[in-house]
Amino acid sequence: MPVERFAKKELIPSLQARRGGGTRARMGPMEGMINLGAGDPDFNQPEFINKAVYEAMKGGYTHYSFGGDPEFKQAIAGYYKKYGVDVDPNTQIVIESGGSQAIYRSFGAILNPGEEILIMDPAYGGYRGPAAYFGATMTRAKLTKGKDGLFRPDMDNIRAAITDKTKAMLICNPDNPCGTVYTEKELKGLAEVAVEKDIVLIADEIYTEFTWGDSVHRPIINLPGMEERTMVLMSFSKTFAWTGCRAGYIIAGPELMRVVKAVPTGICSMPVAFQRAGIKALNDGWDFVDEMKAEYKKRIEFMAPRLSEIEGITCPYPEGAFYLFPDISELGVPSAKFSQDLFAKEKVRCASGSGYGENGEGHVRFALVRPVEDLAEACDRIEKFVKSLPPKAPSAYP
Ligand SMILES: Cc1ncc(COP(=O)(O)O)c(C=O)c1O
């Protein structure tokens, strides 16, 4: 008898879909593989943080921390102030064990069965499961491409997608997979809609530290009318290459935070010794972040133009985050087939654009989590693979 009979009904679609594949599919090391699928930085957590964890444990930080370490929350408030936002550590921060848990908790705080949460298209795939789990419907607003080829928020699409069931709208800024950093004008437009429609705005800002060129990260929570309706989701995963040790937090206005805190997730799930190390990271970790940024920048500057050299691929420079999301529509191959065949033939992993929404079709995502030499090798293999594709059938329409 299939195990579906025991499952909560909202889990059944994902049980049936989870038969394999995906950027995260567990796989052992494979000779010659260049894995640009998952966004797991190739930098190791720095030694001073490892030491801080050990020192904290030796110092007795091994007990319950019900509401999160107060000094850690203080350090988070100090950090977010650099974006011009004053946050009260006691009433406006909850500690989470990563961005994924922040998504789960923020959704759990507000979504009732039958309500809608509006998410951009394309968008990171990790919002889908939690929305479904809480019985909510994920609606989509298509992003549209600007002149530079980057996907941007489209206020007409956003307004058209909001219904009287819409409880919240979620933006990812800087955006994974698109690489967009929202401008002040875009953020003001989104804030105006959120206030007018009286909905919650969830801002996934986990790539805050990774902006390129003239782009700067601006928070939406301090725009007029937004503190009371914004939840900012943050994670140490990318900022400090801390994906395995699980650290994150949510910032919200004090009243909305009462709702977030009411979600019964139990005792604070980020280990106490890591919270202590988090203080160290927020105080002393910025040279390490700058080194990573310099390296990501090199990778972007190498790979974006190199991909665009390949006939049929156009790759815009991202404004933020460390992904490339090139347009492969000229090749006439569905993105899932492109990524599967590229892996099968050339052992290069990427994520198919269709996994980020209907509007992501015609694109693939490369996570720049390998050094330039590996990216160069990956690009040579991608070029070889593209050259082996059959010519695109001519369009039936002139
Ligand atoms: C946009 C976005 N939000 C949330 C997450 C999840 O973060 P974490 O790894 O901290 O759970 C990711 C991870 O890749 C992400 O890209």
The ligand as a MOL file (V3000), in Angstrom:
LIG
                    3D

  0  0  0     0  0            999 V3000
M  V30 BEGIN CTAB
M  V30 COUNTS 16 16 0 0 0
M  V30 BEGIN ATOM
M  V30 1 C 16.4450 32.9870 -2.3550 0
M  V30 2 C 16.7420 31.9650 -1.3190 0
M  V30 3 N 16.0440 31.9750 -0.1790 0
M  V30 4 C 16.2570 31.0590 0.7830 0
M  V30 5 C 17.2120 30.0750 0.6290 0
M  V30 6 C 17.4290 29.0700 1.7140 0
M  V30 7 O 18.4830 29.4800 2.5200 0
M  V30 8 P 19.1730 28.4990 3.5760 0
M  V30 9 O 20.2040 27.7410 2.8310 0
M  V30 10 O 19.7520 29.4050 4.5900 0
M  V30 11 O 18.1200 27.6210 4.1220 0
M  V30 12 C 17.9820 30.0280 -0.5410 0
M  V30 13 C 18.9940 28.9880 -0.7330 0
M  V30 14 O 19.5750 28.8140 -1.7680 0
M  V30 15 C 17.7400 31.0070 -1.5400 0
M  V30 16 O 18.4540 31.0390 -2.6680 0
M  V30 END ATOM
M  V30 BEGIN BOND
M  V30 1 1 1 2
M  V30 2 1 2 3
M  V30 3 2 2 15
M  V30 4 2 3 4
M  V30 5 1 4 5
M  V30 6 1 5 6
M  V30 7 2 5 12
M  V30 8 1 6 7
M  V30 9 1 7 8
M  V30 10 2 8 9
M  V30 11 1 8 10
M  V30 12 1 8 11
M  V30 13 1 12 13
M  V30 14 1 12 15
M  V30 15 2 13 14
M  V30 16 1 15 16
M  V30 END BOND
M  V30 END CTAB
M  END
